[in-house]
Amino acid sequence: MIDVSELFEIYIEKVLRKNLSNKGWQVSAQEKLSVYEGAFFGREIRPDIVLKKEEDVAVFDVKYKKMNYLGRTQNSAGDVDREDFFQIHTYMAYYNGKQEHNLKLGGLLYPIEAEYKNNKYPSMLHDKTQFIVDGIGLSNTPKESGHDEQNIVKIELKENEFIRDAEKLFSDRIFNYLYLKIQ
């Protein structure tokens, strides 16, 4: 059986690696990080994607879940799952606590169903770190067969849009010389 969420993680990693490695970024996936070493409750955590350039770090958790940017309501918890929210903040706290790292960005990446531009916020860790919810917009990609070339072109356009938006973030006030704005 194929695990589509694992395939989506690999896909996002490959898109980032292809477009950011040549700009000085190290892109790693499922990197093992030890927390509370030596304690009986010590654990290994594994962020889906970590980007590093010199001391600057961005960390992401990739989710293959529908994202329409719906917030909490009386009858719904919204699109961002509570466990996912806590998970990415655990990864962000890990890098925020390391002196050799300068955590700039952390967030959740999804296949996007709807457009939402105000999706980055100062992290609860401190003002110099941004928290985002974003991803690649794949909702308007035709799913029928027979149009494979057209589908590939549309997907490549969405990938380019994702990277272009990413590059804006790193060239904005967060990174003057880096590339990654998922806005």
Secondary structure, DSSP 8 states (H G I E B T S, - for coil): ---HHHHHHHHHHHHHHHHHGGGT-EEEES--EEESTTSTT-EEE--SEEEEETTEEEEEEE--S-B------SS---SS-HHHHHHHHHHHHHHHT-TT-EEEEEEEEEEESS--S--EEE-SS-TTSEEEEEEEE-TTS--STT-HHHHHHHHHHHHHHHHHHHHHHHHTTS-SS------
